[in-house]
Amino acid sequence: MPLTLYFHPLSSFCHKVLIALYEQGVAFEKRIIDLANDADRAELQSLWPLGKFPVIRDHARQRDVPESSVIIEYLERFYGGAPPLIPQDWDSALEVRLWDRFFDNYVQGPMQQIVADRLYGTNGDLSQQRSNLLTAYAMLERRMASRIWAASPDFSLADCAAAPALFYARTLVAFPEDHRHLSAYFERLVQRPSFRRVIDEARPYFVYYPFAEAIEQRFR
Ligand SMILES: N[C@@H](CCC(=O)N[C@@H](CS)C(=O)NCC(=O)O)C(=O)O
């Protein structure tokens, strides 16, 4: 197998890369990293000293690639099939990269801070993070009124980022009831076979998510 993905089935940034792999039908083997296990953590740090997953090892090119967006760019370049997740046209690709950044920084970012606060019991003031999520939701509600996918007519890197970001964010801050375009977009994401497969594979691990009780019953 030419590719090994170092990941954890609960991790939202790993979900993003798994969606891309399944969308493109790329063959790979999985290596689950348990960060509570010293040997696993050391193995991940030997690839990427920051100790964050996902990381993909390309055995054929003898290269380790970290960072979800960069991994997807890399897969697209060497293993991509049609249709592409990053459009060929420069302007369209820029739009896709912008919305990929939006989901990583402004949805996953506050979401991770809220989850970390619960995990480490710091009991911080999270009102800013919750308010940032509501701002992101409002931007998406306006944007998705006239779109099927977040950044391109076709499913793209931006949607790979959106699916896990919104999946976990809405367990922390619900979508406002009047955000029907955002809700409809979320339903399209959860119907996408690549993301359904990711959810199916994560299901046995959801009990370990600190807000497991907020995951909708239909996904558990
Ligand atoms: N910018 C990175 C973020 C990766 C990241 O934050 N991964 C989380 C899991 S979702 C992680 O490794 N957390 C473990 C830790 O921070 O110790 C990416 O896009 O891959």
The ligand as an SDF file (V2000), in Angstrom:
LIG
                    3D

 20 19  0  0  0  0  0  0  0  0999 V2000
   -3.8930   22.5840   11.1700 N   0  0  0  0  0  0  0  0  0  0  0  0
   -3.9220   21.1630   11.4390 C   0  0  0  0  0  0  0  0  0  0  0  0
   -4.7160   20.9060   12.7010 C   0  0  0  0  0  0  0  0  0  0  0  0
   -4.5790   19.4740   13.1780 C   0  0  0  0  0  0  0  0  0  0  0  0
   -5.1750   19.2820   14.5460 C   0  0  0  0  0  0  0  0  0  0  0  0
   -5.4330   20.2440   15.2950 O   0  0  0  0  0  0  0  0  0  0  0  0
   -5.4100   18.0240   14.8860 N   0  0  0  0  0  0  0  0  0  0  0  0
   -5.9240   17.7000   16.1940 C   0  0  0  0  0  0  0  0  0  0  0  0
   -7.0110   16.6440   16.0820 C   0  0  0  0  0  0  0  0  0  0  0  0
   -8.4760   17.2420   15.2710 S   0  0  0  0  0  0  0  0  0  0  0  0
   -4.8190   17.1130   17.0420 C   0  0  0  0  0  0  0  0  0  0  0  0
   -3.9050   16.5190   16.5170 O   0  0  0  0  0  0  0  0  0  0  0  0
   -4.9430   17.2630   18.3510 N   0  0  0  0  0  0  0  0  0  0  0  0
   -4.0160   16.6540   19.2610 C   0  0  0  0  0  0  0  0  0  0  0  0
   -3.2360   17.6560   20.0630 C   0  0  0  0  0  0  0  0  0  0  0  0
   -3.3250   18.8580   19.7810 O   0  0  0  0  0  0  0  0  0  0  0  0
   -2.5460   17.2120   20.9860 O   0  0  0  0  0  0  0  0  0  0  0  0
   -4.5140   20.4310   10.2060 C   0  0  0  0  0  0  0  0  0  0  0  0
   -5.1760   21.0630    9.3950 O   0  0  0  0  0  0  0  0  0  0  0  0
   -4.2380   19.2260   10.0610 O   0  0  0  0  0  0  0  0  0  0  0  0
  1  2  1  0
  2  3  1  0
  2 18  1  0
  3  4  1  0
  4  5  1  0
  5  6  2  0
  5  7  1  0
  7  8  1  0
  8  9  1  0
  8 11  1  0
  9 10  1  0
 11 12  2  0
 11 13  1  0
 13 14  1  0
 14 15  1  0
 15 16  2  0
 15 17  1  0
 18 19  2  0
 18 20  1  0
M  END
$$$$
